[in-house]
């Protein structure tokens, strides 16, 4: 893992750090903006860990759009994943997501930010 890059993170070294629940392994990683921190290995591999300083969350999405990203992801799951508990009410009834919305940037350009309070 050392030296490999995952999104904005570059793995620097292993660490014996464990969080309060005992989860591990963790790696010391450096973001492109220079921030170093311990990151759980499964988050690195899934590209789900973000740097608070440069305003990025998992998958390179800006924190500004974190709420919209979750809504986009959930929408796609409801419609596309037959194993999802709510699939019968969406994808199971034939509701589909247009292919152009498979890209988050296109979705956010079309929909914009979520209004306050919603």
VMD Tcl script that builds the backbone (N, CA, C; Angstrom):
set m [mol new atoms 354]
animate dup $m
set s [atomselect $m all]
$s set {name element resname resid chain x y z} {
  {N N UNK 1 A 0.817 -1.202 0.000}
  {CA C UNK 1 A 0.000 0.000 0.000}
  {C C UNK 1 A 0.862 1.268 0.000}
  {N N UNK 2 A 2.016 1.213 0.643}
  {CA C UNK 2 A 2.848 2.406 0.769}
  {C C UNK 2 A 3.240 2.917 -0.612}
  {N N UNK 3 A 3.034 4.233 -0.824}
  {CA C UNK 3 A 3.356 4.861 -2.091}
  {C C UNK 3 A 2.211 4.884 -3.087}
  {N N UNK 4 A 1.169 4.092 -2.853}
  {CA C UNK 4 A 0.029 4.062 -3.773}
  {C C UNK 4 A -0.869 5.263 -3.535}
  {N N UNK 5 A -1.517 5.717 -4.604}
  {CA C UNK 5 A -2.419 6.852 -4.505}
  {C C UNK 5 A -3.848 6.373 -4.713}
  {N N UNK 6 A -4.743 6.867 -3.845}
  {CA C UNK 6 A -6.161 6.551 -3.901}
  {C C UNK 6 A -6.922 7.874 -3.871}
  {N N UNK 7 A -7.433 8.301 -4.998}
  {CA C UNK 7 A -8.087 9.598 -5.063}
  {C C UNK 7 A -7.077 10.685 -4.743}
  {N N UNK 8 A -7.356 11.507 -3.743}
  {CA C UNK 8 A -6.441 12.579 -3.336}
  {C C UNK 8 A -5.426 12.120 -2.295}
  {N N UNK 9 A -5.583 10.910 -1.766}
  {CA C UNK 9 A -4.693 10.407 -0.717}
  {C C UNK 9 A -3.533 9.617 -1.294}
  {N N UNK 10 A -2.350 9.814 -0.714}
  {CA C UNK 10 A -1.186 8.980 -0.991}
  {C C UNK 10 A -0.809 8.307 0.322}
  {N N UNK 11 A -0.665 6.984 0.299}
  {CA C UNK 11 A -0.326 6.237 1.503}
  {C C UNK 11 A 1.153 6.441 1.807}
  {N N UNK 12 A 1.448 6.879 3.051}
  {CA C UNK 12 A 2.821 7.178 3.442}
  {C C UNK 12 A 3.432 6.032 4.226}
  {N N UNK 13 A 2.718 5.558 5.261}
  {CA C UNK 13 A 3.246 4.478 6.092}
  {C C UNK 13 A 2.118 3.815 6.857}
  {N N UNK 14 A 2.420 2.632 7.382}
  {CA C UNK 14 A 1.464 1.915 8.231}
  {C C UNK 14 A 1.496 2.523 9.630}
  {N N UNK 15 A 0.418 2.327 10.361}
  {CA C UNK 15 A 0.363 2.802 11.734}
  {C C UNK 15 A -0.330 1.757 12.595}
  {N N UNK 16 A -0.008 1.739 13.869}
  {CA C UNK 16 A -0.647 0.789 14.776}
  {C C UNK 16 A -1.918 1.384 15.387}
  {N N UNK 17 A -2.321 2.570 14.920}
  {CA C UNK 17 A -3.499 3.249 15.445}
  {C C UNK 17 A -4.743 2.376 15.302}
  {N N UNK 18 A -5.553 2.355 16.344}
  {CA C UNK 18 A -6.868 1.713 16.321}
  {C C UNK 18 A -7.854 2.726 16.881}
  {N N UNK 19 A -9.050 2.809 16.309}
  {CA C UNK 19 A -10.021 3.737 16.874}
  {C C UNK 19 A -10.636 3.118 18.130}
  {N N UNK 20 A -11.558 3.812 18.761}
  {CA C UNK 20 A -12.098 3.346 20.043}
  {C C UNK 20 A -12.871 2.046 19.930}
  {N N UNK 21 A -13.249 1.655 18.718}
  {CA C UNK 21 A -13.951 0.390 18.526}
  {C C UNK 21 A -13.000 -0.732 18.133}
  {N N UNK 22 A -11.715 -0.402 17.986}
  {CA C UNK 22 A -10.707 -1.400 17.637}
  {C C UNK 22 A -10.576 -1.664 16.152}
  {N N UNK 23 A -11.223 -0.832 15.324}
  {CA C UNK 23 A -11.136 -1.052 13.888}
  {C C UNK 23 A -9.750 -0.721 13.361}
  {N N UNK 24 A -9.333 -1.440 12.378}
  {CA C UNK 24 A -8.063 -1.217 11.727}
  {C C UNK 24 A -7.982 -2.129 10.531}
  {N N UNK 25 A -6.956 -2.172 9.783}
  {CA C UNK 25 A -5.752 -1.367 9.925}
  {C C UNK 25 A -5.936 0.047 9.380}
  {N N UNK 26 A -5.141 0.937 9.934}
  {CA C UNK 26 A -5.089 2.327 9.491}
  {C C UNK 26 A -3.763 2.577 8.799}
  {N N UNK 27 A -3.751 3.571 7.942}
  {CA C UNK 27 A -2.552 3.995 7.246}
  {C C UNK 27 A -2.425 5.508 7.393}
  {N N UNK 28 A -1.198 5.987 7.500}
  {CA C UNK 28 A -0.961 7.422 7.489}
  {C C UNK 28 A -0.969 7.833 6.018}
  {N N UNK 29 A -1.847 8.787 5.690}
  {CA C UNK 29 A -2.001 9.227 4.303}
  {C C UNK 29 A -1.815 10.732 4.213}
  {N N UNK 30 A -1.371 11.183 3.039}
  {CA C UNK 30 A -1.213 12.612 2.785}
  {C C UNK 30 A -2.127 12.997 1.625}
  {N N UNK 31 A -2.938 14.031 1.861}
  {CA C UNK 31 A -3.813 14.572 0.824}
  {C C UNK 31 A -2.980 15.435 -0.123}
  {N N UNK 32 A -3.496 15.679 -1.307}
  {CA C UNK 32 A -2.817 16.562 -2.262}
  {C C UNK 32 A -2.600 17.956 -1.689}
  {N N UNK 33 A -3.463 18.365 -0.736}
  {CA C UNK 33 A -3.328 19.707 -0.159}
  {C C UNK 33 A -2.293 19.740 0.961}
  {N N UNK 34 A -1.719 18.571 1.341}
  {CA C UNK 34 A -0.657 18.527 2.339}
  {C C UNK 34 A -1.060 17.992 3.699}
  {N N UNK 35 A -2.352 17.820 3.963}
  {CA C UNK 35 A -2.827 17.315 5.247}
  {C C UNK 35 A -2.470 15.831 5.381}
  {N N UNK 36 A -1.983 15.456 6.560}
  {CA C UNK 36 A -1.703 14.053 6.855}
  {C C UNK 36 A -2.629 13.595 7.966}
  {N N UNK 37 A -3.149 12.370 7.831}
  {CA C UNK 37 A -3.970 11.810 8.895}
  {C C UNK 37 A -4.056 10.304 8.763}
  {N N UNK 38 A -4.514 9.665 9.850}
  {CA C UNK 38 A -4.747 8.221 9.844}
  {C C UNK 38 A -6.061 7.951 9.136}
  {N N UNK 39 A -6.036 7.020 8.179}
  {CA C UNK 39 A -7.246 6.692 7.428}
  {C C UNK 39 A -7.432 5.177 7.460}
  {N N UNK 40 A -8.651 4.760 7.757}
  {CA C UNK 40 A -8.991 3.341 7.804}
  {C C UNK 40 A -8.818 2.731 6.405}
  {N N UNK 41 A -8.169 1.578 6.341}
  {CA C UNK 41 A -7.843 0.958 5.056}
  {C C UNK 41 A -9.072 0.751 4.183}
  {N N UNK 42 A -10.167 0.290 4.749}
  {CA C UNK 42 A -11.347 0.020 3.911}
  {C C UNK 42 A -11.895 1.307 3.304}
  {N N UNK 43 A -11.728 2.448 3.983}
  {CA C UNK 43 A -12.166 3.724 3.429}
  {C C UNK 43 A -11.244 4.176 2.301}
  {N N UNK 44 A -9.963 3.896 2.452}
  {CA C UNK 44 A -9.012 4.243 1.388}
  {C C UNK 44 A -9.356 3.464 0.127}
  {N N UNK 45 A -9.520 2.148 0.276}
  {CA C UNK 45 A -9.767 1.295 -0.879}
  {C C UNK 45 A -11.095 1.606 -1.556}
  {N N UNK 46 A -12.088 2.020 -0.770}
  {CA C UNK 46 A -13.397 2.358 -1.336}
  {C C UNK 46 A -13.473 3.820 -1.763}
  {N N UNK 47 A -12.398 4.580 -1.539}
  {CA C UNK 47 A -12.337 6.006 -1.861}
  {C C UNK 47 A -13.466 6.763 -1.163}
  {N N UNK 48 A -13.677 6.448 0.128}
  {CA C UNK 48 A -14.764 7.063 0.891}
  {C C UNK 48 A -14.265 7.954 2.009}
  {N N UNK 49 A -13.010 8.313 1.963}
  {CA C UNK 49 A -12.480 9.171 3.014}
  {C C UNK 49 A -12.108 10.508 2.413}
  {N N UNK 50 A -12.458 11.560 3.117}
  {CA C UNK 50 A -12.180 12.883 2.586}
  {C C UNK 50 A -11.305 13.708 3.504}
  {N N UNK 51 A -10.748 14.753 2.946}
  {CA C UNK 51 A -9.896 15.673 3.684}
  {C C UNK 51 A -10.722 16.893 4.051}
  {N N UNK 52 A -10.761 17.232 5.328}
  {CA C UNK 52 A -11.541 18.372 5.771}
  {C C UNK 52 A -10.971 19.711 5.328}
  {N N UNK 53 A -9.665 19.771 5.112}
  {CA C UNK 53 A -9.040 21.055 4.793}
  {C C UNK 53 A -9.344 21.513 3.367}
  {N N UNK 54 A -9.209 20.619 2.410}
  {CA C UNK 54 A -9.397 21.040 1.018}
  {C C UNK 54 A -10.850 20.913 0.569}
  {N N UNK 55 A -11.730 20.510 1.473}
  {CA C UNK 55 A -13.154 20.496 1.159}
  {C C UNK 55 A -13.603 19.360 0.286}
  {N N UNK 56 A -12.924 18.229 0.359}
  {CA C UNK 56 A -13.333 17.079 -0.436}
  {C C UNK 56 A -13.852 15.999 0.493}
  {N N UNK 57 A -14.860 15.290 0.022}
  {CA C UNK 57 A -15.340 14.113 0.733}
  {C C UNK 57 A -15.054 12.929 -0.172}
  {N N UNK 58 A -15.543 11.745 0.162}
  {CA C UNK 58 A -15.270 10.569 -0.645}
  {C C UNK 58 A -15.594 10.774 -2.110}
  {N N UNK 59 A -14.903 10.066 -2.959}
  {CA C UNK 59 A -15.073 10.094 -4.404}
  {C C UNK 59 A -14.743 11.453 -5.006}
  {N N UNK 60 A -14.026 12.304 -4.269}
  {CA C UNK 60 A -13.612 13.598 -4.795}
  {C C UNK 60 A -14.719 14.638 -4.845}
  {N N UNK 61 A -15.877 14.357 -4.238}
  {CA C UNK 61 A -16.992 15.296 -4.256}
  {C C UNK 61 A -16.741 16.380 -3.210}
  {N N UNK 62 A -16.966 17.643 -3.562}
  {CA C UNK 62 A -16.776 18.730 -2.612}
  {C C UNK 62 A -17.776 18.625 -1.472}
  {N N UNK 63 A -17.338 19.007 -0.268}
  {CA C UNK 63 A -18.222 18.990 0.896}
  {C C UNK 63 A -19.501 19.757 0.631}
  {N N UNK 64 A -19.394 20.810 -0.149}
  {CA C UNK 64 A -20.546 21.636 -0.481}
  {C C UNK 64 A -21.689 20.781 -1.039}
  {N N UNK 65 A -21.355 19.706 -1.743}
  {CA C UNK 65 A -22.359 18.857 -2.380}
  {C C UNK 65 A -22.527 17.501 -1.696}
  {N N UNK 66 A -22.065 17.352 -0.473}
  {CA C UNK 66 A -22.143 16.053 0.197}
  {C C UNK 66 A -23.587 15.584 0.337}
  {N N UNK 67 A -24.485 16.491 0.685}
  {CA C UNK 67 A -25.892 16.142 0.850}
  {C C UNK 67 A -26.519 15.719 -0.486}
  {N N UNK 68 A -26.213 16.451 -1.531}
  {CA C UNK 68 A -26.731 16.136 -2.851}
  {C C UNK 68 A -26.158 14.818 -3.362}
  {N N UNK 69 A -24.883 14.563 -3.031}
  {CA C UNK 69 A -24.246 13.315 -3.461}
  {C C UNK 69 A -24.944 12.117 -2.837}
  {N N UNK 70 A -25.257 12.229 -1.551}
  {CA C UNK 70 A -25.954 11.123 -0.882}
  {C C UNK 70 A -27.336 10.899 -1.494}
  {N N UNK 71 A -28.063 11.973 -1.788}
  {CA C UNK 71 A -29.384 11.852 -2.414}
  {C C UNK 71 A -29.263 11.194 -3.790}
  {N N UNK 72 A -28.239 11.590 -4.560}
  {CA C UNK 72 A -28.007 11.013 -5.889}
  {C C UNK 72 A -27.704 9.524 -5.787}
  {N N UNK 73 A -26.829 9.178 -4.833}
  {CA C UNK 73 A -26.473 7.780 -4.645}
  {C C UNK 73 A -27.680 6.947 -4.216}
  {N N UNK 74 A -28.461 7.480 -3.277}
  {CA C UNK 74 A -29.646 6.763 -2.788}
  {C C UNK 74 A -30.687 6.599 -3.895}
  {N N UNK 75 A -30.875 7.634 -4.711}
  {CA C UNK 75 A -31.814 7.560 -5.828}
  {C C UNK 75 A -31.431 6.420 -6.768}
  {N N UNK 76 A -30.153 6.347 -7.099}
  {CA C UNK 76 A -29.683 5.303 -8.009}
  {C C UNK 76 A -29.818 3.920 -7.390}
  {N N UNK 77 A -29.588 3.822 -6.079}
  {CA C UNK 77 A -29.721 2.532 -5.394}
  {C C UNK 77 A -31.174 2.066 -5.403}
  {N N UNK 78 A -32.105 2.955 -5.076}
  {CA C UNK 78 A -33.527 2.588 -5.057}
  {C C UNK 78 A -34.001 2.079 -6.411}
  {N N UNK 79 A -33.472 2.654 -7.469}
  {CA C UNK 79 A -33.931 2.291 -8.805}
  {C C UNK 79 A -33.169 1.128 -9.430}
  {N N UNK 80 A -31.914 0.949 -9.063}
  {CA C UNK 80 A -31.064 -0.014 -9.773}
  {C C UNK 80 A -30.714 -1.282 -8.992}
  {N N UNK 81 A -30.854 -1.272 -7.678}
  {CA C UNK 81 A -30.406 -2.414 -6.877}
  {C C UNK 81 A -31.595 -3.239 -6.402}
  {N N UNK 82 A -31.838 -4.397 -7.027}
  {CA C UNK 82 A -32.990 -5.222 -6.635}
  {C C UNK 82 A -32.882 -5.769 -5.214}
  {N N UNK 83 A -31.702 -5.738 -4.616}
  {CA C UNK 83 A -31.528 -6.219 -3.239}
  {C C UNK 83 A -31.846 -5.140 -2.200}
  {N N UNK 84 A -32.041 -3.913 -2.645}
  {CA C UNK 84 A -32.364 -2.817 -1.734}
  {C C UNK 84 A -33.794 -2.967 -1.249}
  {N N UNK 85 A -34.013 -2.713 0.041}
  {CA C UNK 85 A -35.321 -2.954 0.642}
  {C C UNK 85 A -36.445 -2.145 -0.010}
  {N N UNK 86 A -36.173 -0.936 -0.490}
  {CA C UNK 86 A -37.198 -0.110 -1.104}
  {C C UNK 86 A -37.285 -0.226 -2.621}
  {N N UNK 87 A -36.553 -1.163 -3.198}
  {CA C UNK 87 A -36.513 -1.302 -4.655}
  {C C UNK 87 A -37.891 -1.559 -5.252}
  {N N UNK 88 A -38.729 -2.317 -4.582}
  {CA C UNK 88 A -40.051 -2.653 -5.108}
  {C C UNK 88 A -40.890 -1.405 -5.384}
  {N N UNK 89 A -40.667 -0.346 -4.610}
  {CA C UNK 89 A -41.453 0.879 -4.777}
  {C C UNK 89 A -40.884 1.796 -5.859}
  {N N UNK 90 A -39.688 1.515 -6.331}
  {CA C UNK 90 A -39.050 2.366 -7.328}
  {C C UNK 90 A -38.690 1.550 -8.566}
  {N N UNK 91 A -37.512 0.951 -8.566}
  {CA C UNK 91 A -37.072 0.168 -9.721}
  {C C UNK 91 A -38.002 -0.988 -10.031}
  {N N UNK 92 A -38.572 -1.582 -8.987}
  {CA C UNK 92 A -39.499 -2.698 -9.172}
  {C C UNK 92 A -40.776 -2.293 -9.886}
  {N N UNK 93 A -41.139 -1.010 -9.822}
  {CA C UNK 93 A -42.329 -0.497 -10.518}
  {C C UNK 93 A -41.984 0.089 -11.879}
  {N N UNK 94 A -40.707 -0.013 -12.243}
  {CA C UNK 94 A -40.294 0.469 -13.555}
  {C C UNK 94 A -39.699 1.870 -13.562}
  {N N UNK 95 A -39.546 2.489 -12.382}
  {CA C UNK 95 A -38.939 3.808 -12.323}
  {C C UNK 95 A -37.447 3.667 -12.587}
  {N N UNK 96 A -36.954 4.468 -13.519}
  {CA C UNK 96 A -35.547 4.383 -13.912}
  {C C UNK 96 A -34.885 5.758 -13.808}
  {N N UNK 97 A -33.565 5.740 -13.702}
  {CA C UNK 97 A -32.771 6.965 -13.712}
  {C C UNK 97 A -32.184 7.097 -15.109}
  {N N UNK 98 A -32.334 8.265 -15.709}
  {CA C UNK 98 A -31.790 8.503 -17.038}
  {C C UNK 98 A -30.278 8.279 -17.026}
  {N N UNK 99 A -29.761 7.713 -18.097}
  {CA C UNK 99 A -28.334 7.374 -18.160}
  {C C UNK 99 A -27.421 8.575 -17.995}
  {N N UNK 100 A -27.853 9.761 -18.404}
  {CA C UNK 100 A -26.979 10.921 -18.259}
  {C C UNK 100 A -26.755 11.260 -16.783}
  {N N UNK 101 A -27.653 10.805 -15.901}
  {CA C UNK 101 A -27.498 11.051 -14.470}
  {C C UNK 101 A -26.653 9.985 -13.785}
  {N N UNK 102 A -26.039 9.096 -14.536}
  {CA C UNK 102 A -25.080 8.169 -13.937}
  {C C UNK 102 A -23.805 8.903 -13.547}
  {N N UNK 103 A -23.675 10.144 -14.005}
  {CA C UNK 103 A -22.537 10.991 -13.666}
  {C C UNK 103 A -23.021 12.063 -12.692}
  {N N UNK 104 A -22.405 12.126 -11.508}
  {CA C UNK 104 A -22.855 13.073 -10.494}
  {C C UNK 104 A -22.742 14.518 -10.958}
  {N N UNK 105 A -21.687 14.849 -11.686}
  {CA C UNK 105 A -21.504 16.223 -12.134}
  {C C UNK 105 A -22.652 16.674 -13.030}
  {N N UNK 106 A -23.135 15.771 -13.889}
  {CA C UNK 106 A -24.277 16.099 -14.743}
  {C C UNK 106 A -25.530 16.283 -13.900}
  {N N UNK 107 A -25.725 15.414 -12.919}
  {CA C UNK 107 A -26.877 15.510 -12.028}
  {C C UNK 107 A -26.888 16.858 -11.306}
  {N N UNK 108 A -25.760 17.249 -10.721}
  {CA C UNK 108 A -25.716 18.487 -9.939}
  {C C UNK 108 A -25.859 19.707 -10.858}
  {N N UNK 109 A -25.366 19.614 -12.093}
  {CA C UNK 109 A -25.538 20.720 -13.048}
  {C C UNK 109 A -27.018 20.895 -13.397}
  {N N UNK 110 A -27.740 19.783 -13.507}
  {CA C UNK 110 A -29.170 19.845 -13.828}
  {C C UNK 110 A -30.017 20.276 -12.629}
  {N N UNK 111 A -29.723 19.748 -11.455}
  {CA C UNK 111 A -30.579 19.946 -10.287}
  {C C UNK 111 A -30.128 21.110 -9.400}
  {N N UNK 112 A -28.859 21.367 -9.338}
  {CA C UNK 112 A -28.351 22.412 -8.455}
  {C C UNK 112 A -28.334 21.953 -7.003}
  {N N UNK 113 A -28.027 22.886 -6.115}
  {CA C UNK 113 A -27.944 22.553 -4.687}
  {C C UNK 113 A -29.335 22.356 -4.107}
  {N N UNK 114 A -29.381 21.511 -3.074}
  {CA C UNK 114 A -30.633 21.268 -2.353}
  {C C UNK 114 A -31.015 22.541 -1.585}
  {N N UNK 115 A -32.279 22.980 -1.689}
  {CA C UNK 115 A -32.692 24.176 -0.939}
  {C C UNK 115 A -32.568 23.961 0.562}
  {N N UNK 116 A -32.319 25.023 1.288}
  {CA C UNK 116 A -32.211 24.957 2.748}
  {C C UNK 116 A -33.527 24.441 3.324}
  {N N UNK 117 A -33.416 23.565 4.309}
  {CA C UNK 117 A -34.591 23.031 4.978}
  {C C UNK 117 A -35.194 21.798 4.321}
  {N N UNK 118 A -34.615 21.346 3.213}
  {CA C UNK 118 A -35.130 20.144 2.548}
  {C C UNK 118 A -34.091 19.062 2.564}
}
mol reanalyze $m
mol bondsrecalc $m
mol representation Tube
mol addrep $m
